[in-house]
């Protein structure tokens, strides 16, 4: 993309995060969400997990002021497929191509392989914040226009950005996830005391079975305790799960070494050991106010081990660190019984072809209603006793 002069700024696109100054990028990304940091995105590219051969061509948008400082940015990618997005637009692609269109390539403003809500229109938190976000959005739409792609998709953005993009004419979509919310708990038992008797007993029974299995030992590794041997073990679990679920893994072994080197203080790796061998693991990332559960895998099946490693260890860690919530990733109504409540997720979409856009707009209006109804229904089945859902942000 050629440089575009607008409002005394330059809007440009680059095919490598390494070409962008890390300090400048992070000044726009902030320190709340670990997946937005320069180190995480660079590890994806340096490891080769993200590259044109995997269907993710970096095309990051940068807004620079006349002083050369970055005022805004966006992690943008040219996509040749819809894998690793958790957006589920396969039906859109099929319908468009059956009608004679070409859906791919498309543009994706997202964190690859990461269904975690966070800012997408990154901008310095100063008096020109809103303007800088608008410039970033304009730059992304301009890239879509110049490349003549079918569409631009901004996924897992914040509700505020979702509304702002909707006012700019992009189509609005919603989805749902399950998050655990910390109501100021001092201990895990204090959290349990807020649950109905039946759910409280269920979780205690599940945890007790794991704790009473003397062959099992569960530990959480972070900062200097993280070693290559831990990544070796976890990568084996990750590969096995990826092969069974998706057919091929998105991330390679080098990626985990790189984040271990550059982001160890933002990682909490739960590993289960039996008879001296690691048999299961759950990878979490630590934000300033949340713990993000990302990947799970195992080499042995033990009843309730998945719940313990992925959900209860995460809740316990969040309580100990004083974090506001745990985001447990995409899908999974089984999380509701374990204290994770339904919340909205957001995406917006720019569609080039007018008739296709109109069809998608009609579909999304209906889908938003269905998502709202589903969240309302699930909320009435909360595991919390006498819960006023307003207390939990609904």
Secondary structure, 3 states (H helix, E strand, C coil): CCCEEECCEEEEEECCHHHCCHHHHHHHHCCCCHHHCHHHHHHHHHCCCCCHHHCEEECEEEEEECCCCEEEEECEEEECCCCCCCCCCHHHHHHHHHCCCCCCCEEEECCCCCCCCCCCCEECCCCCHHHHHHHHHHHHHHHHHHHCCCEEEEECCCHHHHHHHHHCCCEEEEEEEEEEECCCCCCHHHHHCCECHHHHHHHHHHHHHHHCCCCEEEEEECHHHCCHHHHHHHHHHHHHHHHHHCCCCCCCHHHHHHHHHHCHHHEEEEEEEECCEEEEEEEEEECCCEEEEEEEEECCCCCCHHHHHHHHHHHHHHHHHCCCEEEEEECCHHHHHHCCEEEEEEEEEEECCHHHHHHHHHHHHHHHHHHHHHHHHHHCCCCECCCCHHHHCC
